[in-house]
């Protein structure tokens, strides 16, 4: 009952927070993988690489 006006408004406007939830899920996944990051700046850089579609895996060439 407490959230009914907001729910009705979202339905009327056909608004969704799906995109925000998807971005949050991806960041949570990055946090799970972030166990090896030494500091917050490197974690932030990893998030920017991930959302930029860049490959962060190390490729050792011989």
C-alpha positions in Angstrom: 0.0 0.0 0.0 2.8 2.3 0.8 4.3 2.2 -2.7 1.0 2.0 -4.7 1.1 5.6 -6.0 4.7 5.1 -7.3 3.8 1.7 -8.9 0.7 3.1 -10.6 2.7 6.1 -11.9 5.4 3.8 -13.3 2.8 1.7 -15.0 1.0 4.8 -16.4 4.3 6.2 -17.8 5.5 2.7 -18.9 8.7 3.5 -16.9 11.2 0.8 -16.0 14.3 0.6 -14.0 15.5 -2.4 -16.0 18.5 -0.6 -17.5 19.6 0.6 -14.0 19.2 -2.9 -12.6 21.2 -4.4 -15.5 24.1 -1.9 -15.0 24.0 -2.6 -11.3 24.2 -6.4 -12.0 27.2 -5.9 -14.2 29.0 -3.8 -11.6 28.2 -6.4 -8.9 29.8 -9.0 -11.2 32.8 -6.8 -11.6 33.0 -6.6 -7.8 33.0 -10.3 -7.6 35.9 -10.4 -10.0 37.7 -7.5 -8.3 39.3 -9.7 -5.6 42.7 -9.1 -7.2 42.5 -5.4 -7.6 44.9 -3.5 -5.4 42.9 -0.3 -5.0 39.6 1.4 -5.9 41.1 3.3 -8.8 42.0 0.1 -10.6 38.5 -1.3 -9.9 37.0 1.9 -11.3 39.2 1.5 -14.4 38.1 -2.1 -14.8 34.4 -1.0 -14.7 35.1 1.7 -17.4 36.9 -0.9 -19.6 34.0 -3.4 -19.1 31.3 -1.0 -20.1 33.5 0.3 -23.0 33.6 -3.3 -24.3 37.4 -3.5 -24.1 39.1 -6.9 -23.5 40.9 -6.8 -20.1 42.5 -10.3 -20.4 46.2 -10.5 -20.5 47.6 -11.8 -23.7 51.2 -13.0 -23.5 52.9 -13.1 -26.8 56.0 -15.2 -27.4 
